[in-house]
Protein backbone atom coordinates (compact mmCIF):
# COMPACT_ATOMS: atom_id res chain seq x y z
CA UNK A 1 0.00 0.00 0.00
CA UNK A 2 2.99 2.33 0.51
CA UNK A 3 3.58 2.21 -3.26
CA UNK A 4 -0.01 3.24 -3.89
CA UNK A 5 0.36 6.16 -1.49
CA UNK A 6 3.76 7.24 -2.77
CA UNK A 7 2.63 7.23 -6.39
CA UNK A 8 -0.25 9.61 -5.57
CA UNK A 9 -2.78 7.58 -7.49
CA UNK A 10 -6.29 8.83 -8.02
CA UNK A 11 -9.42 7.50 -9.69
CA UNK A 12 -8.75 6.49 -13.28
CA UNK A 13 -5.04 5.82 -12.77
CA UNK A 14 -3.16 2.56 -13.18
CA UNK A 15 0.34 2.28 -11.72
CA UNK A 16 2.62 -0.24 -13.39
CA UNK A 17 5.91 -1.11 -11.71
CA UNK A 18 8.29 -2.67 -14.23
CA UNK A 19 10.88 -4.60 -12.27
CA UNK A 20 12.00 -8.18 -11.65
CA UNK A 21 8.31 -8.80 -11.17
CA UNK A 22 5.83 -6.52 -12.91
CA UNK A 23 3.12 -5.20 -10.60
CA UNK A 24 -0.04 -3.28 -11.45
CA UNK A 25 -1.99 -1.18 -8.93
CA UNK A 26 -5.59 -0.34 -9.82
CA UNK A 27 -8.05 2.15 -8.33
CA UNK A 28 -11.46 0.43 -8.06
CA UNK A 29 -14.78 2.00 -7.17
CA UNK A 30 -16.31 -1.38 -6.33
CA UNK A 31 -14.69 -4.59 -5.05
CA UNK A 32 -14.59 -7.55 -7.41
CA UNK A 33 -14.73 -11.21 -6.43
CA UNK A 34 -11.63 -12.86 -7.93
CA UNK A 35 -9.83 -16.17 -7.50
CA UNK A 36 -6.35 -14.78 -8.18
CA UNK A 37 -4.70 -11.51 -7.21
CA UNK A 38 -5.71 -9.18 -4.41
CA UNK A 39 -8.48 -6.63 -3.85
CA UNK A 40 -7.75 -4.48 -0.80
CA UNK A 41 -8.96 -1.40 1.01
CA UNK A 42 -7.85 1.78 -0.70
CA UNK A 43 -5.25 3.52 1.53
CA UNK A 44 -6.14 6.91 0.05
CA UNK A 45 -9.95 6.83 -0.13
CA UNK A 46 -11.99 4.92 2.46
CA UNK A 47 -14.91 4.56 0.02
CA UNK A 48 -12.82 2.98 -2.74
CA UNK A 49 -10.68 -0.11 -3.23
CA UNK A 50 -7.37 -1.06 -4.79
CA UNK A 51 -6.32 -4.14 -6.70
CA UNK A 52 -2.80 -5.51 -6.81
CA UNK A 53 -1.76 -7.72 -9.70
CA UNK A 54 1.67 -9.35 -9.61
CA UNK A 55 3.33 -10.90 -12.66
CA UNK A 56 6.42 -12.87 -11.66
CA UNK A 57 8.04 -12.88 -15.10
CA UNK A 58 9.01 -9.24 -15.65
CA UNK A 59 12.41 -7.74 -16.36
CA UNK A 60 14.37 -10.99 -16.17
CA UNK A 61 12.20 -12.46 -18.91
CA UNK A 62 12.61 -9.33 -21.02
CA UNK A 63 16.36 -9.58 -20.47
CA UNK A 64 16.39 -13.22 -21.64
CA UNK A 65 14.77 -12.27 -24.93
CA UNK A 66 17.11 -9.27 -25.20
CA UNK A 67 20.15 -11.52 -24.71
CA UNK A 68 18.91 -14.08 -27.24
CA UNK A 69 17.77 -11.62 -29.89
CA UNK A 70 19.70 -8.38 -29.40
CA UNK A 71 23.20 -9.36 -28.28
CA UNK A 72 22.38 -8.20 -24.75
CA UNK A 73 21.89 -4.61 -25.93
CA UNK A 74 18.80 -2.58 -25.09
CA UNK A 75 19.61 -0.23 -27.97
CA UNK A 76 19.43 -3.11 -30.46
CA UNK A 77 16.37 -4.50 -28.67
CA UNK A 78 14.57 -1.17 -29.04
CA UNK A 79 15.53 -0.94 -32.71
CA UNK A 80 14.01 -4.38 -33.30
CA UNK A 81 10.92 -3.46 -31.30
CA UNK A 82 10.38 -0.22 -33.20
CA UNK A 83 10.92 -1.89 -36.58
CA UNK A 84 7.91 -4.16 -36.08
CA UNK A 85 4.36 -2.77 -36.45
CA UNK A 86 1.84 -2.57 -33.64
CA UNK A 87 0.02 -5.86 -33.47
CA UNK A 88 3.13 -7.79 -34.58
CA UNK A 89 1.58 -9.13 -37.80
CA UNK A 90 -0.89 -11.09 -35.69
CA UNK A 91 1.82 -12.95 -33.78
CA UNK A 92 1.52 -13.28 -30.00
CA UNK A 93 4.00 -14.65 -27.46
CA UNK A 94 3.66 -15.57 -23.80
CA UNK A 95 6.90 -16.13 -21.89
CA UNK A 96 7.02 -17.57 -18.38
CA UNK A 97 10.53 -18.48 -17.22
CA UNK A 98 9.23 -19.22 -13.72
CA UNK A 99 5.83 -20.50 -12.69
CA UNK A 100 3.63 -17.47 -13.33
CA UNK A 101 0.98 -16.17 -10.94
CA UNK A 102 -1.38 -14.65 -13.49
CA UNK A 103 -1.93 -16.94 -15.37
CA UNK A 104 -0.73 -20.11 -13.59
CA UNK A 105 1.53 -21.29 -16.42
CA UNK A 106 5.20 -21.92 -17.14
CA UNK A 107 7.10 -22.10 -20.42
CA UNK A 108 7.07 -20.24 -23.73
CA UNK A 109 3.96 -20.14 -25.91
CA UNK A 110 4.12 -18.65 -29.41
CA UNK A 111 1.20 -18.16 -31.77
CA UNK A 112 0.82 -16.88 -35.31
CA UNK A 113 -2.51 -15.61 -36.59
CA UNK A 114 -3.74 -19.16 -37.02
CA UNK A 115 -1.72 -21.66 -34.98
CA UNK A 116 0.78 -22.33 -32.21
CA UNK A 117 4.42 -22.56 -33.33
CA UNK A 118 7.72 -23.59 -31.74
CA UNK A 119 9.54 -20.41 -32.79
CA UNK A 120 9.02 -17.20 -34.69
CA UNK A 121 10.66 -16.54 -38.04
CA UNK A 122 12.40 -13.29 -37.07
CA UNK A 123 14.10 -11.66 -34.11
CA UNK A 124 11.92 -8.58 -34.52
CA UNK A 125 8.73 -10.57 -34.04
CA UNK A 126 10.16 -12.29 -30.94
CA UNK A 127 11.13 -8.98 -29.36
CA UNK A 128 7.74 -7.35 -29.90
CA UNK A 129 5.94 -10.52 -28.85
CA UNK A 130 7.43 -10.53 -25.35
CA UNK A 131 6.61 -6.86 -24.70
CA UNK A 132 3.11 -6.92 -26.17
CA UNK A 133 2.32 -10.21 -24.45
CA UNK A 134 3.28 -8.87 -21.02
CA UNK A 135 1.29 -5.67 -21.35
CA UNK A 136 -1.73 -7.36 -22.92
CA UNK A 137 -1.81 -9.69 -19.90
CA UNK A 138 -1.76 -6.71 -17.55
CA UNK A 139 -4.65 -5.04 -19.36
CA UNK A 140 -6.69 -8.25 -19.55
CA UNK A 141 -6.40 -8.92 -15.82
CA UNK A 142 -6.98 -5.26 -14.94
CA UNK A 143 -10.27 -5.37 -16.83
CA UNK A 144 -11.16 -8.72 -15.29
CA UNK A 145 -10.72 -7.12 -11.88
CA UNK A 146 -13.27 -4.46 -12.77
CA UNK A 147 -11.07 -1.60 -13.96
CA UNK A 148 -12.72 0.38 -16.76
CA UNK A 149 -10.35 1.76 -19.37
CA UNK A 150 -11.70 5.00 -20.83
CA UNK A 151 -10.80 8.45 -22.03
CA UNK A 152 -9.72 9.53 -18.53
CA UNK A 153 -7.44 6.56 -17.89
CA UNK A 154 -3.79 7.36 -17.22
CA UNK A 155 -0.87 5.01 -16.64
CA UNK A 156 1.94 5.80 -14.19
CA UNK A 157 5.05 3.73 -14.96
CA UNK A 158 7.75 3.13 -12.36
CA UNK A 159 10.61 0.69 -11.86
CA UNK A 160 13.84 0.21 -13.77
CA UNK A 161 12.27 -0.55 -17.15
CA UNK A 162 10.19 2.65 -17.00
CA UNK A 163 13.27 4.48 -18.32
CA UNK A 164 12.87 2.67 -21.65
CA UNK A 165 10.57 4.83 -23.77
CA UNK A 166 10.19 2.16 -26.45
CA UNK A 167 8.60 -0.13 -23.86
CA UNK A 168 6.41 2.67 -22.54
CA UNK A 169 5.09 3.35 -26.03
CA UNK A 170 3.85 -0.24 -26.24
CA UNK A 171 2.30 0.13 -22.78
CA UNK A 172 0.47 3.27 -23.92
CA UNK A 173 -0.78 1.57 -27.07
CA UNK A 174 -1.96 -1.62 -25.35
CA UNK A 175 -3.95 0.34 -22.74
CA UNK A 176 -4.88 3.05 -25.29
CA UNK A 177 -3.95 5.57 -22.58
CA UNK A 178 -1.17 8.11 -21.98
CA UNK A 179 1.78 6.96 -19.89
CA UNK A 180 3.39 9.18 -17.27
CA UNK A 181 6.55 8.86 -15.19
CA UNK A 182 7.43 10.59 -11.96
CA UNK A 183 10.68 12.24 -10.96
CA UNK A 184 10.80 10.76 -7.47
CA UNK A 185 12.11 7.21 -7.17
CA UNK A 186 11.53 4.70 -4.34
CA UNK A 187 7.73 5.03 -4.30
CA UNK A 188 7.32 2.68 -1.34
CA UNK A 189 9.74 4.63 0.84
CA UNK A 190 8.16 7.92 -0.20
CA UNK A 191 4.68 6.60 0.51
CA UNK A 192 5.67 5.40 3.97
CA UNK A 193 7.12 8.82 4.80
CA UNK A 194 4.01 10.71 3.68
CA UNK A 195 1.73 8.23 5.42
CA UNK A 196 3.66 8.87 8.65
CA UNK A 197 3.38 12.61 8.09
CA UNK A 198 -0.37 12.31 7.63
CA UNK A 199 -0.59 10.43 10.92
CA UNK A 200 1.04 13.34 12.74
CA UNK A 201 -1.29 15.96 11.30
CA UNK A 202 -4.91 16.83 11.95
CA UNK A 203 -7.53 14.19 11.23
CA UNK A 204 -9.08 16.59 8.73
CA UNK A 205 -5.89 16.69 6.61
CA UNK A 206 -6.31 14.79 3.36
CA UNK A 207 -3.90 12.63 1.42
CA UNK A 208 -3.88 15.13 -1.46
CA UNK A 209 -2.94 17.97 0.89
CA UNK A 210 -0.01 16.03 2.32
CA UNK A 211 1.39 15.09 -1.11
CA UNK A 212 0.59 18.38 -2.88
CA UNK A 213 4.24 19.47 -2.64
CA UNK A 214 5.37 16.63 -4.89
CA UNK A 215 5.97 17.41 -8.58
CA UNK A 216 3.29 16.27 -11.01
CA UNK A 217 4.07 13.18 -13.14
CA UNK A 218 5.53 13.93 -16.56
CA UNK A 219 3.92 12.72 -19.78
CA UNK A 220 6.18 10.12 -21.40
CA UNK A 221 4.13 9.05 -24.43
CA UNK A 222 0.62 8.83 -25.82
CA UNK A 223 -1.06 6.00 -27.74
CA UNK A 224 -1.29 6.03 -31.50
CA UNK A 225 -4.73 6.68 -32.97
CA UNK A 226 -5.15 3.08 -34.15
CA UNK A 227 -4.21 1.53 -30.79
CA UNK A 228 -7.77 0.65 -29.74
CA UNK A 229 -8.52 -1.10 -33.04
CA UNK A 230 -5.33 -3.15 -32.84
CA UNK A 231 -5.17 -4.14 -29.19
CA UNK A 232 -8.83 -4.52 -28.27
CA UNK A 233 -9.12 -7.71 -30.35
CA UNK A 234 -5.70 -8.89 -29.16
CA UNK A 235 -6.82 -8.70 -25.53
CA UNK A 236 -9.85 -10.86 -26.35
CA UNK A 237 -7.62 -13.30 -28.23
CA UNK A 238 -5.27 -13.43 -25.24
CA UNK A 239 -8.17 -14.44 -23.00
CA UNK A 240 -9.13 -17.22 -25.41
CA UNK A 241 -5.55 -18.50 -25.56
CA UNK A 242 -5.18 -18.52 -21.78
CA UNK A 243 -8.52 -20.29 -21.34
CA UNK A 244 -7.40 -22.97 -23.79
CA UNK A 245 -3.96 -23.41 -22.17
CA UNK A 246 -5.37 -23.68 -18.66
CA UNK A 247 -8.07 -26.15 -19.61
CA UNK A 248 -6.14 -28.54 -21.86
C-alpha positions, 0 to 999 in steps of 0.5 A: 500500500505504501507504493499506492500512497507514494505514487499519488494515485487517483481515480482512473489511474493505473500504476505499473511497476516494471521490475524483476516482477511486474506489478499493477496497482488499480483504483477500483470504485467497487470490489470484485470477487476474484480467484487470483490476485488481491483486492484491498482497502484503498489507503487513500480513499476509504470509500474505494478499493485497490487491486494488486496484480503481480506478474512474476516474469518481468524484467528478467524475462525481457532480459532473456529475450534481449540476450537471445535476440539483441546481443544483450543490448537494449539499444538493439532490442529497441531498434528491433521493437520499433521496426515491427508494427503494432500488433506484430503481424498477428503474432503473439507470445507468452513467456514464463521463465518461472511459474507465473501467478497470473496466469498459472503457467510456465514455459514459452507459448508462441502463436501466429494468426492461425496456430501455435508454433515452436519459434518465430521466423524473425528476431523482430517478431520475438522482441515485440511478442514478449513486450506486447504479451506482457502488457496485454496480460496486464490489461486483460487482468486489470479489466477482469478485476473491474477496472474500466479503461476510458478516455480519462485513464492514465498510466503511471510507470515506475521501476527500472524498465520505466526508463525505456521509452520504447517499452512505454510506447507499447504500454500506452498503445496496449492500454490506449492511454497516456503513460506518465513517469514521476521524478521521485524514485523509491515510491514505497519509501516515499509513501511510507514517509508521507503516510507517517506525516499524515498520521502526525497531522490533523484528522481533517488533513487529506492525502492530497494535501499532504502530497501536494508538494510533490511534482506532477508526473511527466507525460512520457508518451501517448497511444497512436490513434489506431491503438484501440482497433489493434489491441482490443481484439488482441486482448480478447484473443489473449483471454481465449488462448489462456482459457485454452492453455489452462483447460487442456 
